[in-house]
Structure formats: structure tokens, C-alpha cells
Amino acid sequence: MTREEIRRHVGQRVTLKLAPGAPGAPGLTGRIEGVLDAADGMVVTVAPDGAAPGVTRTIHYHYIQEISPAG
């Protein structure tokens, strides 16, 4: 996944297919709240489905293998 592909999904509820070893692997469903460019790459902030309000998870973009809309 490229940074631009991930940015297109900000604000959307999606399912992320994650690489082995990633926090939440093999997958995570929730709303992409935002992205942050960091020295070591992009960090994606996700509000996982079923989490308490305000609870988010951050994932480095290189762990994201696929994004699909969550219905």
C-alpha cells in the first residue's frame, strides 16, 4: 500500500489486512482517524470497532497489506 492509497481512506470505516507481527494482525476493522508522516514513515491512527470512545490504535503503514471497505 502506498501512502496516497491510505490517505484516500481517512474518515472511512475499513478492514485492514495486516502483515504478520503487526499489532492487531491478521486484521483490524475500524475507522481511519488520520495519518501522520514520521521520520520512519507514515503512522495510521485507527479507531477499532468495539473499542471505547476515544480509544485508538496506531499502525505503521508498512504493516498494511490491503484496505477494503467495511460494510
C-alpha positions in Angstrom: 0.0 0.0 0.0 1.2 3.5 -0.8 0.8 6.5 1.5 -1.5 8.0 -1.1 -3.8 4.9 -1.1 -4.0 5.0 2.6 -4.8 8.8 2.7 -7.8 8.2 0.4 -9.4 6.2 3.2 -9.1 8.7 6.1 -12.5 9.1 7.7 -13.8 5.8 6.3 -14.6 2.5 8.1 -12.4 -0.1 6.7 -10.9 -3.5 7.3 -7.1 -3.6 7.2 -5.2 -6.8 6.3 -2.0 -6.6 8.3 1.3 -8.3 7.9 2.4 -10.9 10.5 3.9 -9.3 13.5 1.8 -6.2 13.2 -0.2 -5.1 16.3 -3.7 -6.4 15.7 -2.6 -8.9 13.0 -4.0 -10.5 10.9 -6.7 -7.9 10.6 -8.4 -4.9 12.1 -11.7 -3.2 11.3 -12.4 0.4 12.3 -12.4 4.0 11.1 -9.2 5.5 9.9 -9.0 8.7 12.0 -5.9 10.2 10.5 -2.3 9.8 9.3 0.9 11.3 10.4 4.2 11.5 8.4 7.0 10.5 10.7 10.8 10.1 10.3 10.4 6.4 9.9 7.3 6.5 7.6 3.6 7.1 7.9 1.7 6.3 11.1 -2.0 5.5 10.7 -4.5 6.1 13.6 -7.5 3.7 13.7 -10.5 3.7 16.0 -11.2 0.0 16.2 -14.8 -1.3 16.1 -16.0 -2.1 19.6 -13.4 0.0 21.4 -14.4 2.5 24.0 -14.9 6.1 22.7 -11.6 7.9 22.2 -9.6 4.6 22.1 -7.3 4.4 19.0 -4.6 2.2 17.7 -1.6 3.4 15.7 -0.1 1.3 13.0 3.0 1.9 10.8 1.8 2.0 7.2 4.3 -0.7 6.1 2.3 -3.3 8.0 -0.8 -2.6 6.0 -1.1 -5.1 3.1 -4.7 -4.3 2.0 -7.6 -2.0 2.8 -11.2 -2.8 2.0 -14.4 -1.0 2.8 -16.1 -2.5 5.9 -19.8 -2.9 5.3 
